[in-house]
Each structure stands twice: as C-alpha cells, then as structure tokens.
Amino acid sequence: SLQMYLNAHGFTVAASGAGAPGHETTLFGRATKAALAKWQKSVGISPASGNFGALTRAYLAAHP
C-alpha cells in the first residue's frame, strides 16, 4: 500500500520492475525508503529519514 501511495503521488519507487507503478510489492527496501524520504521532505516531516514511523503515520491519518 505504501508503494502504491508513493507511486500515485509522484514519488516513484522504481521506474520499472519491482516497486514500479502496477508492480508494487510488500518489500520495504532502499528504493521505497528513498521515495518515502522525498515525500516526507515535500510535506514537511522532519527528519525526512525514510522511516515509516509515528510522524509519517500520523500525517497520513490526518491527510487521507
């Protein structure tokens, strides 16, 4: 679900293969972490570490 969200909101996990739009996986690897960090920075979550922690979960709950 996280990869689908990131891909749908302009923070592409991968251009092709695993993690690419339509080919999302359940793996939270380096590409997902990098895309998440870019998204976090864009919405003002600090630190934008790429970790799917409490601040990120709270932001997503408040901004579905």
Legacy VTK file of the C-alpha trace (Angstrom):
# vtk DataFile Version 3.0
C-alpha trace
ASCII
DATASET POLYDATA
POINTS 64 float
0.000 0.000 0.000
2.844 2.413 0.772
4.487 1.862 -2.607
1.141 2.367 -4.347
0.598 5.613 -2.402
4.070 6.933 -3.214
3.799 6.000 -6.897
0.357 7.605 -7.163
1.567 10.846 -5.582
4.608 11.444 -7.795
7.273 9.781 -5.655
8.028 6.814 -7.871
9.627 3.892 -6.087
11.074 2.418 -9.302
10.832 3.235 -12.999
10.437 -0.428 -13.934
10.317 -3.820 -12.294
9.541 -4.401 -8.628
8.060 -1.312 -6.992
7.197 0.397 -10.264
3.631 1.592 -10.848
1.497 -1.506 -11.321
4.265 -3.742 -9.936
4.261 -2.702 -6.289
5.464 -5.225 -3.706
5.308 -5.594 0.061
9.102 -5.156 0.325
10.331 -2.078 2.187
13.762 -1.761 0.633
16.162 1.024 -0.306
14.028 2.330 -3.181
10.903 2.575 -1.018
12.877 4.267 1.760
14.348 6.808 -0.689
10.944 7.606 -2.218
9.407 7.928 1.244
12.162 10.326 2.363
11.492 12.550 -0.678
7.767 12.529 0.088
8.410 13.298 3.784
10.562 16.276 2.825
7.877 17.561 0.455
5.209 17.547 3.189
7.447 18.982 5.911
8.049 15.869 8.016
11.355 16.270 9.784
13.600 14.469 9.842
12.869 13.144 6.366
14.581 9.861 7.143
12.546 7.500 5.008
11.372 5.603 8.080
7.668 4.818 8.306
7.383 5.963 11.888
4.851 7.691 14.099
5.114 11.136 12.452
4.524 9.698 8.987
1.639 7.504 10.104
0.019 10.460 11.905
0.382 12.682 8.839
-1.200 10.060 6.584
-4.064 9.515 9.053
-4.776 13.255 9.107
-4.417 13.706 5.307
-6.003 10.697 3.601
LINES 1 65
64 0 1 2 3 4 5 6 7 8 9 10 11 12 13 14 15 16 17 18 19 20 21 22 23 24 25 26 27 28 29 30 31 32 33 34 35 36 37 38 39 40 41 42 43 44 45 46 47 48 49 50 51 52 53 54 55 56 57 58 59 60 61 62 63
